[in-house]
Amino acid sequence: MKFTIAAVIPFLALVAAIPSPQNAGRPVPTGSCCVANTSLKQDVCNVNGQSGRCVPSGANNCGGQLTCIEDNRLKCDANTLERGRPLCRLASEFGNN
């Protein structure tokens, strides 16, 4: 079976357009603390019924775990990427980490 380049290119574009799962297959945490030894900085999480990010912060007393902070409480720097996403921190702590 022969495939022409014209037939293969649209297929490759379709494969590239398929969205990757949130957090690259790691669980999406729900609650104030992210999953210990699993969640990474900037992973998507859910807290208080809102979408957020796992970031280092002492706001929720999570100890050594990352803290899930709601998107509306984050300050992000679009020019600095962390794990492929804009660097975000709790607005009151931004620049302190």
DSSP file (Angstrom, degrees, kcal/mol; ACC not computed):
  #  RESIDUE AA STRUCTURE BP1 BP2  ACC     N-H-->O    O-->H-N    N-H-->O    O-->H-N    TCO  KAPPA ALPHA  PHI   PSI    X-CA   Y-CA   Z-CA
    1    1 A M              0   0    0      0, 0.0     2,-0.4     0, 0.0     0, 0.0   0.000 360.0 360.0 360.0 129.4    0.0    0.0    0.0
    2    2 A K        -     0   0    0      0, 0.0     2,-0.4     0, 0.0     0, 0.0  -0.873 360.0-161.4-109.6 139.4    1.4    3.4   -1.0
    3    3 A F        -     0   0    0     -2,-0.4     2,-0.2     4,-0.0     3,-0.0  -0.953  13.3-137.9-116.4 137.4    0.6    6.7    0.6
    4    4 A T    >>  -     0   0    0     -2,-0.4     4,-1.9     1,-0.1     3,-0.8  -0.558  23.4-116.3 -88.5 158.7    1.2   10.0   -1.1
    5    5 A I  H 3> S+     0   0    0      1,-0.3     4,-2.4     2,-0.2    -1,-0.1   0.881 116.8  59.6 -59.9 -37.5    2.7   12.9    0.8
    6    6 A A  H 34 S+     0   0    0      1,-0.2    -1,-0.3     2,-0.2    -3,-0.0   0.789 109.0  44.0 -63.2 -27.1   -0.6   14.8    0.1
    7    7 A A  H <> S+     0   0    0     -3,-0.8     4,-0.8     2,-0.1    -1,-0.2   0.799 114.3  48.5 -85.7 -31.0   -2.5   12.0    2.0
    8    8 A V  H  X S+     0   0    0     -4,-1.9     4,-2.4     2,-0.2     5,-0.2   0.880 101.2  61.9 -79.1 -39.3    0.0   11.8    4.9
    9    9 A I  H  X S+     0   0    0     -4,-2.4     4,-2.3     1,-0.2     5,-0.2   0.911 103.4  47.8 -59.6 -47.5    0.3   15.5    5.8
   10   10 A P  H  > S+     0   0    0      0, 0.0     4,-2.1     0, 0.0    -1,-0.2   0.888 111.7  52.4 -61.2 -35.2   -3.3   16.1    6.7
   11   11 A F  H  X S+     0   0    0     -4,-0.8     4,-2.2     2,-0.2    -2,-0.2   0.927 109.5  48.0 -64.3 -44.2   -3.2   13.0    8.9
   12   12 A L  H  X S+     0   0    0     -4,-2.4     4,-2.3     1,-0.2    -1,-0.2   0.880 110.5  52.2 -63.6 -38.1   -0.1   14.2   10.7
   13   13 A A  H  X S+     0   0    0     -4,-2.3     4,-1.4    -5,-0.2    -1,-0.2   0.891 108.9  50.5 -64.6 -38.9   -1.8   17.6   11.2
   14   14 A L  H  X S+     0   0    0     -4,-2.1     4,-0.6     2,-0.2    -2,-0.2   0.914 110.4  48.9 -64.7 -43.3   -4.9   15.9   12.7
   15   15 A V  H >< S+     0   0    0     -4,-2.2     3,-0.9     1,-0.2    -2,-0.2   0.902 110.8  50.6 -63.8 -41.2   -2.7   13.9   15.1
   16   16 A A  H 3< S+     0   0    0     -4,-2.3    -1,-0.2     1,-0.2    -2,-0.2   0.782 105.8  57.2 -67.7 -26.6   -0.8   17.0   16.2
   17   17 A A  H 3< S+     0   0    0     -4,-1.4    -1,-0.2    -3,-0.2    -2,-0.2   0.608  77.5 107.9 -82.4 -11.8   -4.1   18.8   16.8
   18   18 A I  S << S-     0   0    0     -3,-0.9     2,-0.0    -4,-0.6    -3,-0.0  -0.525  77.3-119.7 -67.6 123.9   -5.4   16.3   19.3
   19   19 A P        -     0   0    0      0, 0.0    -1,-0.1     0, 0.0    -2,-0.1  -0.356  20.6-123.5 -68.3 143.3   -5.2   17.9   22.8
   20   20 A S        -     0   0    0      1,-0.1     3,-0.1    -2,-0.0     4,-0.0  -0.562  37.5 -94.7 -81.0 151.9   -3.1   16.2   25.4
   21   21 A P    >   -     0   0    0      0, 0.0     3,-1.7     0, 0.0     5,-0.1  -0.272  51.5 -85.7 -65.0 152.5   -4.8   15.3   28.6
   22   22 A Q  G >  S+     0   0    0      1,-0.3     3,-1.4     2,-0.2     4,-0.1  -0.287 113.4   8.0 -56.1 140.9   -4.6   17.8   31.5
   23   23 A N  G >  S-     0   0    0      1,-0.3     3,-2.3     2,-0.2    -1,-0.3   0.728 121.6 -81.0  59.1  25.3   -1.4   17.3   33.6
   24   24 A A  G <  S-     0   0    0     -3,-1.7    -1,-0.3     1,-0.3    -2,-0.2   0.843  94.8 -45.0  52.2  38.7    0.0   14.8   31.1
   25   25 A G  G <  S+     0   0    0     -3,-1.4    -1,-0.3     1,-0.3    -2,-0.2   0.293 107.4 127.5  91.6 -10.3   -2.1   12.0   32.5
   26   26 A R  S <  S-     0   0    0     -3,-2.3    -1,-0.3    -5,-0.1    13,-0.0  -0.446  72.5 -86.3 -72.9 155.9   -1.4   12.8   36.2
   27   27 A P        -     0   0    0      0, 0.0     8,-0.2     0, 0.0    -1,-0.1  -0.277  34.7-123.3 -63.2 148.5   -4.5   13.1   38.4
   28   28 A V        -     0   0    0     -3,-0.1    17,-0.2     6,-0.1    -6,-0.0  -0.845  34.0-130.8 -91.1 109.8   -6.2   16.6   38.6
   29   29 A P        -     0   0    0      0, 0.0    17,-2.6     0, 0.0     2,-0.5  -0.263  16.6-158.1 -64.5 146.8   -6.3   17.4   42.3
   30   30 A T  B     +a   46   0A   0     15,-0.2     2,-0.2     3,-0.2    17,-0.2  -0.990  57.0  33.5-125.0 121.0   -9.4   18.6   44.0
   31   31 A G  S    S-     0   0    0     15,-3.0    15,-0.1    -2,-0.5    37,-0.1  -0.711 103.5 -57.1 125.4-178.3   -9.1   20.5   47.2
   32   32 A S  S    S+     0   0    0     -2,-0.2    36,-2.3    35,-0.1     2,-0.4   0.713 115.1  54.8 -75.9 -21.0   -6.6   23.0   48.7
   33   33 A C  B    S-B   67   0A   0     34,-0.2    34,-0.2    -3,-0.2    -3,-0.2  -0.915  78.6-130.7-116.5 141.5   -3.5   20.8   48.5
   34   34 A C        -     0   0    0     32,-2.7     2,-0.4    -2,-0.4    -6,-0.1  -0.325  46.4 -73.7 -81.2 170.4   -2.1   19.1   45.4
   35   35 A V    >>  -     0   0    0     -8,-0.2     4,-2.4     1,-0.1     3,-1.6  -0.501  53.1-118.5 -73.1 121.4   -1.2   15.4   45.3
   36   36 A A  T 34 S+     0   0    0     -2,-0.4    -1,-0.1     1,-0.3    29,-0.1  -0.305  91.6   0.4 -60.7 138.4    2.0   14.7   47.2
   37   37 A N  T 34 S+     0   0    0      1,-0.2    -1,-0.3     2,-0.1     3,-0.1   0.618 132.3  61.0  59.0  16.0    4.9   13.3   45.1
   38   38 A T  T <4 S+     0   0    0     -3,-1.6    -2,-0.2     1,-0.1    -1,-0.2   0.579  79.8  77.4-132.4 -52.7    2.7   13.4   42.0
   39   39 A S     <  -     0   0    0     -4,-2.4     2,-0.3    27,-0.1    -1,-0.1  -0.361  63.2-153.8 -68.7 145.0    1.5   16.9   41.2
   40   40 A L    >   -     0   0    0      1,-0.1     3,-2.1    -3,-0.1    14,-0.3  -0.795  34.1 -76.5-114.7 159.9    4.0   19.3   39.5
   41   41 A K  T 3  S+     0   0    0     -2,-0.3    14,-0.2     1,-0.3     3,-0.1  -0.284 118.8  17.8 -54.3 138.0    4.2   23.1   39.5
   42   42 A Q  T 3  S+     0   0    0     12,-3.0    -1,-0.3     1,-0.3    13,-0.1   0.442  87.4 147.7  75.6   4.7    1.6   24.6   37.2
   43   43 A D    <   -     0   0    0     -3,-2.1    11,-2.3    11,-0.3    -1,-0.3  -0.366  55.4-105.1 -62.3 150.2   -0.5   21.4   37.0
   44   44 A V  E     + C   0  53A   0      9,-0.2     2,-0.3    -3,-0.1     9,-0.2  -0.558  49.7 166.1 -76.1 141.4   -4.3   22.1   36.7
   45   45 A C  E     - C   0  52A   0      7,-1.9     7,-2.7    -2,-0.2     2,-0.4  -0.908  30.3-125.3-146.3 173.5   -6.3   21.6   39.9
   46   46 A N  E     +aC  30  51A   0    -17,-2.6   -15,-3.0    -2,-0.3     2,-0.3  -0.994  28.8 166.1-128.6 131.6   -9.8   22.4   41.3
   47   47 A V  E >   - C   0  50A   0      3,-2.4     3,-2.0    -2,-0.4    -2,-0.0  -0.991  68.0  -2.4-145.9 136.1  -10.5   24.2   44.5
   48   48 A N  T 3  S-     0   0    0     -2,-0.3     3,-0.1     1,-0.3    -1,-0.1   0.838 129.0 -57.6  53.0  36.8  -13.7   25.7   45.9
   49   49 A G  T 3  S+     0   0    0      1,-0.2     2,-0.3     0, 0.0    -1,-0.3   0.593 118.3 104.7  73.9  11.1  -15.5   24.8   42.6
   50   50 A Q  E <  S-C   47   0A   0     -3,-2.0    -3,-2.4    21,-0.0    -1,-0.2  -0.851  75.0-106.4-123.0 158.2  -13.0   26.8   40.5
   51   51 A S  E     +C   46   0A   0     -2,-0.3    20,-2.4    -5,-0.2    21,-0.3  -0.555  49.6 155.5 -77.4 146.3  -10.1   25.9   38.3
   52   52 A G  E     -CD  45  70A   0     -7,-2.7    -7,-1.9    18,-0.3     2,-0.3  -0.818  34.7-105.9-152.1-168.3   -6.6   26.6   39.6
   53   53 A R  E     -CD  44  69A   0     16,-2.0    16,-2.4    -2,-0.2     2,-0.7  -0.963  26.8-115.4-132.2 148.9   -3.0   25.7   39.5
   54   54 A C  E     + D   0  68A   0    -11,-2.3   -12,-3.0    -2,-0.3   -11,-0.3  -0.769  51.1 159.1 -82.3 117.0   -0.6   23.8   41.7
   55   55 A V  E     - D   0  67A   0     12,-2.7    12,-3.1    -2,-0.7     2,-0.5  -0.942  48.7 -95.0-137.2 156.8    2.0   26.3   43.0
   56   56 A P        +     0   0    0      0, 0.0    34,-0.3     0, 0.0     2,-0.3  -0.629  65.5 134.7 -72.5 125.9    4.4   26.6   45.9
   57   57 A S        -     0   0    0     -2,-0.5     5,-0.4     8,-0.3     3,-0.3  -0.955  55.3-142.7-167.4 149.8    2.6   28.6   48.6
   58   58 A G  S >  S+     0   0    0     -2,-0.3     3,-1.1     1,-0.2     5,-0.1   0.303  74.7 105.5 -96.3   7.7    2.1   28.5   52.4
   59   59 A A  T 3  S+     0   0    0      1,-0.2    -1,-0.2     2,-0.1    10,-0.0   0.815  86.6  31.9 -61.6 -35.2   -1.5   29.8   52.0
   60   60 A N  T 3  S-     0   0    0     -3,-0.3    -1,-0.2   -28,-0.1    -2,-0.1   0.222 105.6-115.9-111.6  14.5   -3.3   26.6   52.7
   61   61 A N    <   +     0   0    0     -3,-1.1    -3,-0.1     1,-0.1     3,-0.1   0.925  58.8 153.0  53.1  51.6   -0.9   24.9   55.1
   62   62 A C    >   -     0   0    0     -5,-0.4     3,-1.8     1,-0.3     2,-0.2   0.346  39.9-146.3 -91.8   6.2   -0.1   22.0   52.8
   63   63 A G  T 3  S-     0   0    0      1,-0.3    -1,-0.3    -5,-0.1    -2,-0.1  -0.481  73.1 -11.0  66.6-128.2    3.4   21.4   54.3
   64   64 A G  T 3  S+     0   0    0     -2,-0.2    -1,-0.3    -3,-0.1     2,-0.1   0.538 115.9  99.2 -82.7  -6.9    5.8   20.3   51.5
   65   65 A Q  S <  S-     0   0    0     -3,-1.8    -8,-0.3     1,-0.1    -3,-0.2  -0.399  83.2-101.5 -77.8 156.4    3.0   19.7   49.0
   66   66 A L        -     0   0    0    -31,-0.2   -32,-2.7   -27,-0.1     2,-0.4  -0.432  38.2-124.7 -69.9 154.3    2.1   22.2   46.3
   67   67 A T  E     -BD  33  55A   0    -12,-3.1   -12,-2.7   -34,-0.2     2,-0.7  -0.853   9.5-129.8-106.5 136.3   -1.0   24.3   47.0
   68   68 A C  E     - D   0  54A   0    -36,-2.3     2,-0.4    -2,-0.4   -14,-0.2  -0.774  31.1-175.0 -85.4 115.8   -4.0   24.6   44.7
   69   69 A I  E     - D   0  53A   0    -16,-2.4   -16,-2.0    -2,-0.7   -24,-0.1  -0.941  28.2-111.1-115.4 132.8   -4.7   28.3   44.2
   70   70 A E  E >   - D   0  52A   0     -2,-0.4     3,-1.9   -18,-0.2     4,-0.3  -0.265  27.1-118.0 -60.0 146.0   -7.7   29.5   42.2
   71   71 A D  G >  S+     0   0    0    -20,-2.4     3,-1.4     1,-0.3    -1,-0.1   0.847 113.1  59.1 -54.5 -37.6   -6.9   31.2   38.9
   72   72 A N  G 3  S+     0   0    0    -21,-0.3    -1,-0.3     1,-0.3    -2,-0.1   0.622 105.0  50.3 -72.9 -10.0   -8.4   34.5   40.1
   73   73 A R  G <  S+     0   0    0     -3,-1.9    18,-2.7     2,-0.0    19,-0.3   0.370  96.1  94.3-102.4   1.8   -5.9   34.6   43.0
   74   74 A L  E <   -E   90   0B   0     -3,-1.4     2,-0.5    -4,-0.3    16,-0.2  -0.655  59.0-153.8 -96.4 150.0   -2.9   34.0   40.8
   75   75 A K  E     -E   89   0B   0     14,-3.0    14,-2.1    -2,-0.3     2,-0.3  -0.995  22.8-164.9-116.7 128.9   -0.5   36.4   39.2
   76   76 A C  E     -E   88   0B   0     -2,-0.5     2,-0.6    12,-0.2    12,-0.2  -0.863  20.9-147.8-120.5 149.2    1.1   35.0   36.0
   77   77 A D  E >   -E   87   0B   0     10,-2.8     3,-1.6    -2,-0.3    10,-1.1  -0.920   9.0-168.8-113.9 101.8    4.1   36.0   33.9
   78   78 A A  E 3  S+     0   0B   0     -2,-0.6    -1,-0.1     1,-0.3    10,-0.1   0.692  85.1  60.8 -65.6 -18.6    3.4   35.0   30.3
   79   79 A N  E 3  S+     0   0B   0      1,-0.1     2,-0.5     8,-0.1    -1,-0.3   0.591  99.1  62.2 -85.0 -10.6    7.0   35.7   29.4
   80   80 A T  E <  S-     0   0B   0     -3,-1.6     7,-3.0     7,-0.1     2,-0.3  -0.965  73.3-158.3-119.1 118.9    8.3   33.1   31.8
   81   81 A L  E     -E   86   0B   0     -2,-0.5     2,-0.4     5,-0.2    -3,-0.1  -0.747   9.3-172.8 -97.9 143.7    7.3   29.5   31.2
   82   82 A E  E >  S-E   85   0B   0      3,-3.4     3,-1.3    -2,-0.3     6,-0.1  -0.963  80.8 -14.6-133.7 115.6    7.4   26.8   33.9
   83   83 A R  T 3  S-     0   0    0     -2,-0.4    -1,-0.1     1,-0.2   -43,-0.0   0.842 130.0 -54.4  57.2  35.7    6.6   23.2   32.6
   84   84 A G  T 3  S+     0   0    0      1,-0.3    -1,-0.2     0, 0.0   -42,-0.0   0.465 122.9  91.6  82.8   2.3    5.3   24.7   29.4
   85   85 A R  E <  S-E   82   0B   0     -3,-1.3    -3,-3.4     1,-0.0    -1,-0.3  -0.883  89.8 -82.0-124.0 157.8    2.8   27.0   31.0
   86   86 A P  E     -E   81   0B   0      0, 0.0     2,-0.4     0, 0.0    -5,-0.2  -0.306  54.4-102.5 -57.3 140.9    3.1   30.6   32.1
   87   87 A L  E     -E   77   0B   0     -7,-3.0   -10,-2.8   -10,-1.1     2,-0.4  -0.519  49.1-177.7 -66.8 121.7    4.7   31.0   35.6
   88   88 A C  E     +E   76   0B   0     -2,-0.4     2,-0.3   -12,-0.2   -12,-0.2  -0.954  10.7 169.0-125.9 144.4    2.0   31.7   38.1
   89   89 A R  E     -E   75   0B   0    -14,-2.1   -14,-3.0    -2,-0.4     5,-0.2  -0.949  51.0 -74.8-142.7 162.0    2.1   32.3   41.8
   90   90 A L  E >>  -E   74   0B   0    -34,-0.3     3,-2.1    -2,-0.3     4,-0.8  -0.422  49.5-125.1 -56.3 129.5   -0.3   33.5   44.5
   91   91 A A  G >4 S+     0   0    0    -18,-2.7     3,-0.8     1,-0.3    -1,-0.1   0.841 108.7  52.7 -53.1 -40.7   -0.6   37.2   43.8
   92   92 A S  G 34 S+     0   0    0    -19,-0.3    -1,-0.3     1,-0.2    -2,-0.1   0.670 117.5  38.8 -71.5 -14.9    0.3   38.2   47.4
   93   93 A E  G X4 S+     0   0    0     -3,-2.1     3,-2.5     2,-0.0     4,-0.4   0.368  82.0 135.3-111.7   1.1    3.5   36.1   47.1
   94   94 A F  T << S+     0   0    0     -4,-0.8   -18,-0.1    -3,-0.8    -3,-0.0  -0.281  76.8  15.7 -59.5 130.0    4.5   36.8   43.5
   95   95 A G  T 3  S+     0   0    0      1,-0.0    -1,-0.3     0, 0.0    -4,-0.0   0.334 104.5  92.0  89.9  -7.2    8.2   37.5   43.3
   96   96 A N    <         0   0    0     -3,-2.5    -2,-0.2     1,-0.2    -4,-0.0   0.552 360.0 360.0 -94.2  -8.6    8.9   36.1   46.7
   97   97 A N              0   0    0     -4,-0.4    -1,-0.2   -41,-0.0    -3,-0.1   0.425 360.0 360.0-104.3 360.0    9.7   32.5   45.4
